């Protein structure tokens, strides 16, 4: 057991002192895949739900003086809710599918002296596509199917990426996409 603790300590020490540069620079490209926790989408208890899933891409486009690097990229997020009810002999299912498409701009702070850490904040202009469907076993169609509540939005976000390998890292981000908190993996190339 003591040997295992020593090996884990040595690996962590080596990872913390390795020499690769993980700052976000002009020309850096990062793709991230995340899963969301908590959401402003929907307003009541659901029978089932798909957690928020997000895919992001960003590229460093300009130096912002001594403060950091400006990144520009895209965002696609998806979340789904299903609500099932029964009343007498009628079983009904309502389903909400949210797709968010956005353009993001972020400032990556370069003055933070923590190896392998990329801290950023930014703004996203997005469009939320809501598709709703209803079905039941009565044989009647109420016509409540289609796109409802599609809206444009402007949201703030803040996050951090920590690279545990030269091009592979984990990220956490707070904001209003498909979830309040997104956690996932980032690939830098």
Secondary structure as GFF3:
##gff-version 3
##sequence-region A 1 189
A	DSSP	alpha_helix	2	17	.	.	.	ID=ss1
A	DSSP	beta_strand	29	37	.	.	.	ID=ss2
A	DSSP	beta_strand	48	64	.	.	.	ID=ss3
A	DSSP	beta_strand	68	87	.	.	.	ID=ss4
A	DSSP	beta_strand	90	109	.	.	.	ID=ss5
A	DSSP	beta_strand	117	136	.	.	.	ID=ss6
A	DSSP	beta_strand	146	147	.	.	.	ID=ss7
A	DSSP	beta_strand	151	163	.	.	.	ID=ss8
A	DSSP	beta_strand	168	175	.	.	.	ID=ss9
A	DSSP	beta_strand	181	188	.	.	.	ID=ss10
###
